Amino acid sequence: MKSDFSAARLHLDRAYHYLRGNDEASRRMCEKLDVLLEAVIAAEFAKPTAQVVHLLPQQGRGARRSGTE
């Protein structure tokens, strides 16, 4: 199952919006949400790693055979 980073980002944004108090606890939680939001955004837009496949050269490539041997 793949993670839905955009949905996670949306919920974290909403949580940040609901914590708009001026108290110390709200400010600390918003700071922690900032860190989480940055991590989710980085994961959402990270490019997947590619697997490199090395192919062996083929023998006689480009030589055409006539059907009469």
C-alpha positions in Angstrom: 0.0 0.0 0.0 1.4 3.4 -0.9 1.2 6.4 1.5 -1.0 9.3 0.6 1.3 12.1 1.4 -1.0 14.8 0.1 -3.8 13.7 2.5 -1.3 13.6 5.4 -0.2 17.1 4.5 -3.8 18.3 4.4 -4.5 16.9 7.9 -1.3 18.4 9.3 -2.2 21.8 7.8 -5.6 21.6 9.4 -4.1 20.7 12.8 -1.7 23.7 12.5 -4.8 25.9 11.7 -6.6 24.7 14.8 -3.6 25.4 17.1 -3.7 29.2 16.8 -3.5 29.9 20.5 -0.8 32.2 21.9 0.1 29.8 24.7 3.4 28.1 25.0 1.9 24.6 24.3 0.3 25.7 21.1 3.5 27.3 19.8 5.6 24.2 20.6 3.0 22.0 18.8 3.1 24.3 15.8 6.9 24.1 15.7 6.7 20.3 15.8 4.0 20.3 13.1 6.3 22.4 10.9 8.9 19.7 11.1 6.4 17.0 10.3 5.0 19.1 7.4 8.5 19.5 5.9 9.2 15.8 6.2 5.8 14.9 4.5 6.4 17.5 1.7 9.9 16.2 1.1 8.6 12.6 0.9 5.7 13.6 -1.3 8.0 15.3 -3.9 11.0 13.0 -3.7 11.8 11.2 -6.9 11.8 7.5 -6.7 15.1 5.8 -7.1 15.6 4.0 -10.4 17.0 0.6 -10.8 19.7 0.4 -13.5 19.7 -2.7 -15.7 22.9 -3.5 -17.5 22.3 -5.2 -20.8 24.9 -7.4 -22.5 25.9 -6.6 -26.0 24.3 -9.0 -28.5 26.5 -11.0 -30.9 26.1 -10.3 -34.6 23.9 -7.3 -34.1 23.1 -5.5 -37.3 24.1 -8.4 -39.6 21.2 -9.6 -41.7 20.8 -13.2 -42.7 19.4 -14.1 -46.0 17.0 -17.0 -45.7 19.2 -19.2 -47.9 22.1 -20.7 -46.1 
